[in-house]
């Protein structure tokens, strides 16, 4: 896939259908990768700037999806996983070895019994024209260059990646995807509506009747200030720490204590170190307080947000047709 394909895959409700695969010669690939900047020149517009001028392998796609759900505290752990010799730098071979682990782990999830198809898939997706049991020393000769490999290790593959550049890349990727989602709803404004914020949160979840949650916002928000990008980003940074927050939230459940907005803010801060704005927290409560008791339960929030966190790993939801008509009809019925 191209950088543009990746952006579409993680920010749209349904993946783009490809009518015909394109084969690239080595010369065409090298020409395309000339546009790739080095890691120290990375930005939160890297994928948008490259558009179709780049190539991302399937294994790299899995790696990028993992980055989107990683808390900032986990960036160092991720870097250390790649840094197998412990020299505080990651070279191309180390990066490819861990990618091979990603690949094998994913292959074990595939249906068993059709080894020929899996072998063909390996060749198509990874450019591996040999057995997956190749020694790590030879792995760099088995894969074609990609946008990420050139970005991290240069056109000759001799550069090394330090933690500062690795951290910047991960943070920029998270920011870029969030900016794209935010801008798709903001229409050039500095804020998105609370209802649109709810729509974004409910994407990629298993919630079938999203209208219930949208109606909560539509009819129960007394004051609509809008959600700024800083608030939007802080929420998704918190979401990437959902497991730690769930532990804190369960403490209240064990103590049979209800969870109001003050308790919610405290649990977020204790678990993640983030301070969510009062308006953002109030909006979250309006969305997920289905019982209308101004309290938040584990089922009302954690269960749904665990789905949302798995962006890209689950199947795509079918888009509702005529959402505007349905919304207007419900509003009219509600007013009678």
N, C-alpha and C positions, 0 to 999 in steps of 0.2 A: 504494500500500500504506500501511498504518498503521504507527506505531512498533512496535506489537505484532507485526505481520506481519514486519517486518524482523528483530526478535529471533528469531522462529521460523525464519526463512529461514537464519540463520547459526548456530543452536544446536541444530537438530533434524536427524535423519537424513533425513527426507523432508519436502518442503514441504507446507503445509496446502493442501488442495484447496478451491477456491472454487466453490461451486455457482451463485452469482449475483452479478454485479457490481452495486455500488451507485453510483448517480449522485447527486452533491451539487449543490444550487443554490449560488449565490454567497453567499447569506445563511447557509445551513447550514455552508458552509466557513468563513466568517468567525467564526461562533459556535464552531466546533470549535477554531479556532486561538487563541481567547482564552485557552486553557489553557497556551499555550506561554510558558515563562519567557524572559527576556532572557539573552544569552550570559554575562553576569557572574554569573548565578545558576545556571549549569549545574552538574550533578553527575553522579556515576557511576550514578545511578538515573533519568536523564532519560527514557529510552525506556520503562522499566518504569512510571514514574509517569504518563506520558502515555497508555500503553496504546492504546486505539482512538481517542483524541482527538487526531488529527493526520493529516497526509498527507505522504507521501514520494514524489517522482517517480522514474521509472526512472533518469534520469541521476544523481539524488542517491543512488540505491541503488548505482550503480557507484562513485560517489565515496566512499561509506561503506565499501564493500568494500575499496577501495584503502587507506583509513585503517587498517583492521584489520591490514594486512600492512606498514605503514610503520614502520621503526625510528624511535626518538625523534630521532635525528640528522637524519632526513629531514623532520621537521615544518617546519623553517625553509624548506627548499627548496620544500615544498608551498605554504607561505604566500607566498613570493616569486613563485611561479607565478601566483597570483591577483593579487598587488599589481603590476599592469602599469605603473602610473605611478611606482612606487618611492617613495611617500610614507609607507611603513611602516603604511599602513592599507588595508583592502579595503572597497570599497563594493559595493552590490548589483549594479551594472552590471558591475563587474569579475568578480564571482563568476559571474554568468550567462553572460558571454562565455566563460569557461573551461569552464563546464558545456556550452555549445554545442559546444566542441571535443570534450569527452567523448562527446557524442551522435553527432557526425559520425564519430568514430573507430569507435564501436561499430556504426554503420550500415554502414560499409564491410565489416564482418565478416559481415553478413547475406547471404543468398543473393541473387544478382543476377537481374535479369530480371522482378521483380514489383514495379515501382515504385508501382503503385496501392496495393498492400497496405502497403508501407512508408510511404507518405504517410498512409494511414489510421492506421497504428500511431503515427506521430509525433503526430497530433492526439489520439489516445487517451491516450498516455503523457505527453506534454509540454504539452498544451494549446496547441500551436502551430497557429493557424488560418491560417497564411500560409506562403509559400515559405521554406525554410531559408536562403535567400540574403539574408534581411533584414539591414539594417545594424545594427551593434552598438548604435548610439544608440537604436534602437527596440525592442531585445530585452526591456526591462523591461515594455513594454506588451503583449507577446505571451504572457507566462506568468502563470499564476495563482500566488497566494501558496501557500507550503508551510510545513510545520513548520520546516524548516531556514532558510528565508528570513526568517521572522518571528523565529526564535531569534537569528539573526545580525544582522539589520538592523532589527528592530522592526516594529510593526504598520503604520507608515507607510512603511517601507523607506528611511528617511533616516539611520539609524544607521550607523556604520562599525565594522568589526571590526579589533581590534588583535591583534598576535601572541600576547600573553599569553592572551587569551580563546580564540584559535584553538588554541593549544597545549593549553589546559585541555580544550577540547572533544574533541580527538583522543585525549588521554590518558584522559579519562573514558569515551569510547566503547570503547576497548580494554579498560579495566578492567571496564566493565559487562558486556561479552560474556563475559569470562573469569570474572567472579563468577557469572554465570548457569550456565555450564558446570560450574564447581566445585561450586556449591550443589546442582545436580541430582544429584550423586553423594555429597555429604558427609553427607546425612541429618541436618543440624543439628550435625554434629561439626566440629572445627577442622581435620580432615585428611580426605583421601580415600585409599583403599587404592592401593598400587602397581599392582595389576591394573587398577583403574578409571582410573588415570593412563594406563596403556597403551591402554586402550579409547579414551580421548579423543584420544590422539596418532594412532591409526590411523583416526580418522574422516576421511572425504573423501579417502582415499588409494586407490590402485589395488591395494592388497594384497588378494588374494582369500582367502588362507588366514591369517586373523588369529589362528587358534587356535595356530599355531606360536609367535607372539610372546607371546600370553597365557600359554601353558604355560611359556615361559621364565621369566616372573615368578612364576607359581604354584608352580613346583617348585624354582626356584633362588635365591629370596630367602631367605637364612638368617634375617635379622632384618627384620621388617616394622614400620617406624616410622610409616608413612603419609606422605603428601605434604601439606605446609601450603600455604595460599594464596600466601604470599610465595614459596615455592619454585615453585609452579605458574606464578605470574605472571612470575617471573624467567626460567623456561624459554621462555615464549612471547615475551618481550622479546628473548631470544637468538635465537629462531626467526625473528623479523623482520629479523635481521642475518645470515641464513643465507648470503647470497652472499659476504660478507666472511669468514665462518668457513670456507666451502668453499675459499677461496683458501689460508687458513692450513693447512687439512687437507691440501690437495694438496701443500703443501711437504713434508710427511712422506712422501707417496706418491712424490714425485720422488726423495727421498733413500732410498727403499726402507726406510723405518722403520715399524714397526708402531705403532699408536696405542693406548696404554694410557690409564687414567683420568687420570693426571697430565698426559700430553700433551694429552688432550682438554680438561681444565680450563684449561691454559695457552693453548691455541688459542682457546678461548672468550674468555678475558680479553684477549688481545692483539687479537682482532678486534672485540670489542664493549665491553670495559671492564667486563663483568659477571662476578661471582664466583658460580658455582653451588656449592651446598652439596655436600659429599662424598656424602651419602646420595642426593641427586638424581642426581648423576653415576653412582653405582653402580647406581641403578635404570635409568637410560638404557642402561647397558651390559648389564644383565640382559635388557632387552627386545630389544635389537637385536644382541646377540652370538649370532647363529644358529650360528656355527661352534664355539661353546663353547670358544674359545681365550682368552677374557678380553681380546680386542683388538677394535677397531672398524674396519671397512673403509668405504670411500667408498660402496659399493653398499648396505651394510647400514643406513646411516643417511641420508646426504645425499639419495639417490634418493627414499626414502619421505617424508622431511620436506619435500622440494620440492612433493610432492603435497599434503601437509597444509597448507602455507603458502597454497595457492591456495583457501582456504576460500570456498565460495560460487561460484567461477568454473567449477568442474567439475560434472559430473552427480552426482546423488545415488546412493549405493550402496543396493542392495536389502537390507533388514534380514534378518538370519538369523532363521529361525523356530525356536522352542524352544531358545534358547541355553542356558538353565539345564539342560535335559535332556541336551543334547550335552556340556556341561561335566562334569556328574556322570558320564555314561557314560565319557568319556575318563579321568576321574580314577580310576574303578573299574578300568578296563582297565590303567591305568598301575600300579596297586598290586598287580596279580597277577603 
